[in-house]
Amino acid sequence: MTRAPEPADPAAAEEPARQRHVCPVWIGYLLLSPLRRLAESPERILAPLVSPGTTVVDLGAAMGYFSLPLARMVGDGGRVVCVDLQEKMLAVLRRRAARRGLAGRIETRLATQEEPGLTDLEGQAALVLAAHVVHEASRPQRFLAACRDALRPGGRLLILEPMGHVSLAEFERTRGLVAATGLVERPAPALRRSHALLAEKVAG
């Protein structure tokens, strides 16, 4: 009997690169606005997903809107790997972390639109946060597969995408790509201005 082929990992095939817009650096300052907390409170969204002493990844970290609250949540024994496309964003993040005594829990990394640069974290992350960044990935299948690989068993991927910028149809395509990676969708936090998707890497 001929055995049916295994489903292909979407990252295994060569995915055509697409040109994507990159957020200007000056927008990073706007993203730190205290008013943002009314719609996207880092503590409300992330506290149920983060435990002290764990490794978490903040993709599209910009100037640290989510990164610094994450650093407080993981405590002295944890770390937050902050990834962005722009060194100027990360430089501001590092200064903000230092002023708050959180620099020892923060690691910053430059990424590209094709690769988030997480290969050395395979199987380590308890949480990968991809806030307002998947739509900027030139190869979203490869990007999401890299997120999956960085997760430990039981780890979770949280994707947030801005409703005013990313259509529901585009977000549903992202949902399909996440399912194709083998991650299992879980109930996501309800947000006013962002699409949200939470998925788990099931053990075994």
Buried (B, 14 or more C-beta within 10 A) or exposed (E): EEEEEEEEBBBEEEBEEEEBEEBEBEEBEEBBEEEBEEEBBBEEBBBEBBEEEBBBBBBBBBBBBBBBBBBBBBBEEBBBBBBBBBEEBBEBBBEBBEEEEBBEBBBBBEBEBBBBBBEEBEEBBBBBBBBBBBBBBBBBBBBBBBBBBBBBEEBBBBBBBBEEEBEEEBBEBBBEBBBBBBBEEEEBBEBEEBBBBBBBBEEE
